[in-house]
Amino acid sequence: MFIDTISARVFPIALIIEGGRKTERIIESCEHCNAEGVEMPFDNILDRVIGSDPSAKDYIIDTPVKCVRRGAEINEKTFVGPA
C-alpha cells in the first residue's frame, strides 16, 4: 500500500504478474504508434479485465506488455486503443 502523507489517503496497489500479457490481445495500438487513435490509459483496460473500480488502486506490472503493432513497451499509464 502507498500512503499519501499530504492528504492521508491510502491507495492499494495491484501487482499484475503475467496478467498484463493476456491484455495484449485486447489492445489494438498505443500512443507510440497511433497518437490520434488511442482512447484510454492501459490501467483502464486492466480495470475492465479485472472488474475493478478505477479509482481504488494503482497497478505495478512486473512483465512488460508490448504493443501488437510495433512492439513498444506499454506501462500502466500508456494510452492505448482497445481492439
C-alpha positions in Angstrom: 0.0 0.0 0.0 1.0 3.5 -0.7 0.1 6.2 1.8 -0.2 9.8 0.5 1.0 11.7 3.6 -0.3 15.0 2.4 -3.9 14.0 2.3 -3.6 10.9 4.4 -5.3 8.7 1.8 -4.4 5.1 1.3 -4.0 3.7 -2.2 -4.0 -0.1 -2.6 -1.6 -1.3 -5.4 -2.3 -4.3 -7.5 0.7 -6.2 -8.7 0.0 -7.7 -12.1 2.1 -10.8 -12.7 1.7 -12.1 -16.3 -1.9 -10.9 -16.3 -0.8 -7.9 -18.3 0.4 -10.2 -21.1 -3.2 -11.5 -21.6 -4.4 -8.0 -22.1 -2.1 -7.6 -25.2 -4.9 -9.3 -27.1 -7.3 -6.6 -26.5 -5.0 -3.7 -27.4 -5.0 -2.5 -31.0 -2.4 0.2 -30.7 -0.6 2.5 -28.3 0.3 6.2 -28.1 3.7 5.4 -29.6 2.4 4.1 -32.9 -1.1 5.7 -33.2 -1.1 9.0 -31.2 -4.5 10.1 -32.5 -6.3 6.7 -32.3 -5.7 6.0 -28.6 -8.6 6.4 -26.1 -7.6 5.5 -22.6 -4.7 4.6 -20.3 -3.7 0.9 -20.1 -4.7 0.8 -16.5 -8.4 1.4 -17.6 -8.1 -1.7 -19.7 -6.8 -3.6 -16.7 -9.7 -2.3 -14.6 -12.2 -3.7 -17.2 -10.4 -7.1 -17.4 -10.2 -7.5 -13.7 -13.6 -5.8 -13.0 -12.1 -3.3 -10.6 -13.0 0.2 -9.5 -10.6 2.5 -11.4 -10.3 5.0 -8.5 -9.4 2.3 -6.0 -5.9 1.4 -6.9 -2.7 1.8 -9.0 -1.0 -1.0 -10.9 2.5 -2.3 -11.0 3.2 -4.6 -13.9 6.1 -6.9 -13.4 6.3 -8.2 -17.0 6.5 -5.7 -19.8 3.5 -5.5 -22.1 4.2 -4.9 -25.8 2.1 -3.1 -28.3 0.9 -5.5 -31.0 1.7 -3.1 -33.8 5.3 -2.1 -33.2 6.3 -3.8 -30.1 6.7 -0.6 -28.0 6.6 -1.2 -24.3 3.3 -0.3 -22.6 3.2 0.6 -18.9 0.1 1.2 -16.8 -0.2 4.9 -17.8 0.4 4.5 -21.6 -2.6 5.5 -23.7 -3.9 2.6 -25.8 -6.6 1.9 -28.3 -8.7 -1.1 -27.4 -9.3 -3.8 -30.1 
